[in-house]
Amino acid sequence: MDLPEKYQKVVDELGKQKEVKEYTDWIASNNNVSLDGGYLCYWKENEEFSQKIPKDKIVIDVGCSFGLQHLLFKDHKAYIGIQKFVDGHNAWNSFKPKFRTFTDNAIILESWFRDFAPMIEPFIRGRENEFFGIASGSIWNAPQFNDDDIKWFKRLFPKNYFASEVCKKINYES
């Protein structure tokens, strides 16, 4: 699959054409992964978010899929992608992700946000303006399944957040 122009430009700038091609080919050819919506989840929104989020922020992307959008955040302070692939939810049985990053400021973690959030909360408290949360689709697709993740997202990112179009149902009043 060809990358969108903005992604390809970053890949070219980084000189990582071969590595990214191998990775995207692996994702696209892995028949255990549902590619509904593509592995470049919400790339148009992420392109917009990467331009709107100030470069001095640490971006925490909850529900990042394979995290390839980290390329768009290469000039930000840091990018942390968090994704949990679960049998029957967003992956077939026995699938194990192979996360790859191609920038020095990025990391992708396989974790529930509800498991990761309590560990980083003490680090964020009092420094909320240094962080920016992104709520991607997988955190909101099954609220009954991800209720704790949603609660943690709202708790850690009460002001500095963006949500992909499918996630506009964030309600901070409840």
N, C-alpha and C positions, 0 to 999 in steps of 0.2 A: 504494500500500500504506500502511496506517495504521501509524504508529510505535507501539511499545510505550509504555505509560503513562509510564514513567520518562524515556524519550527525549523524549516529547512535552512533559513538564513542563519539561525543560531548554530545549527549543526555545522554549517559551512565555516562560520567564524571560529568555532571550537576545533575544527579539523577532525571531527569525530564521525565522519560519514560512514566508514566501515562498521564501527562499533554500533552506531545507532541502527543501521540497516540490519545487522545481525539480530539485534534485540527486537526490532519491530517485526522482522520476519518470524522470529520465534513466537511472539505474541499472536500474530495473525495465523500462523500454522498450527497452533496448539488447539486441537479440537476438543479439549476439555474445558475451554473457556468460552463463555457466551460473549460474543462480540457485539451483541445488540447495543446500539449506541456508540460502538467503537471503543477502542482502548485509549483514544484521545478524548476521554470524557470531557464534555463541555469546553472544548478547546477555544471556541469563540469567546465564551465568558472568561476563560482564563487569560486569553490574550488581553481582553479589556481590563481584568483585574490587575494583571502585571503592570499595566500602564498607570492605573489609578493608585495602587498601593505604593507609598513612598519607599524608596530604595533602602532606607535605613531601618526597615522593619524585618522582623523574623516572621516568615509566613508559615503558618501551620495549616495544612490542607487536609481536612478530615474527609475521608472517602475519596482518595486520590486515584483509585484504580491502579494502574501500573506506574503512575507518577511521571509519565513522560513530560507533563506540563512543567516540571521543574526547569526545563530548558528556558521557558519564558521568564523565569525568576532568577536567572543567572547573575543579575546585577544587584539583587537584593542582599541584605545582610546574611540571611540564611533561608532555606526552604526545608521544611520537615513535612513529608507526606506520610499519612497514616491510612492503612487499608487492612481490613480483615476479610479474607476470602473464606466463605463458609459454604459447606456442602448444601446444595439445594437453594441457596440464597443468591449468590453471584458467582458460583463456580460449581463444576461437576465434582462428583466424588473423587477423592484422591489427588485433586489438583494441588500443587504446591507452587506458589509464585516464585519467580526469579526476578527480583527487583534489581534494576540497574540505574545508576546515576552517571551523568556525563559532565557535571560541573562540580567544582570544589566546594560549593556552599550547600549542597543538597544531600539529604538522606531520606530513604523510604523505609518505613517500619511496618512490619506485619503485626498489627495489634488492634484490639478494640480501642476506641478512643477512651472508653470508660476505664480501661486498665492503665492507659498512658497518662491521662489527665491528672489523676491524683499525684503522680510523681512530679509533674511539671508545675502544678499549681503553686507550691511555695516559691518557685523560681519566678513565676509570672507576677504574683501578688506584689503590688507596689510598683510594678514596672509594666503595667498593662499597655501603655502607649508604645512600647517597644515591639509589640506583637500584633499580628493581624491574622484572623482566622478566615478560612474559606470553608464553607459548607457545601460539599459536592453532593451529587445525587444519592449515593449509596447510604448516606446517613439518614436520609429522609424517606427513602423508598418504602421502608417497612417500619413505621414508627413503633409498632408493638414489639418489634425485634430490637430496635435501636433506641428505645426510650431513654436509657441511661446515658447513651452517647449524646443525645440531643440535649439533655439536662446539663451535662458537663460543658457542651459547646456554649450554651447560653450563659453559663456561670463564668467561663473563662474569657468570653468575647462579648461582653454586653454592648460595646460600642464599635470596636474595630473589627468588622467582619463584612464579608460579601457572601452571597449565596447564589449558586447557579439558578437559572430561571426556573427549573423544576422545583427548587427549594424555596421559592418565595413565600411559602406558607409559614415561615418562622414567625412565631408569635411570642414576643417577649413579655406580653401582658399576663400570660397564664402562669 
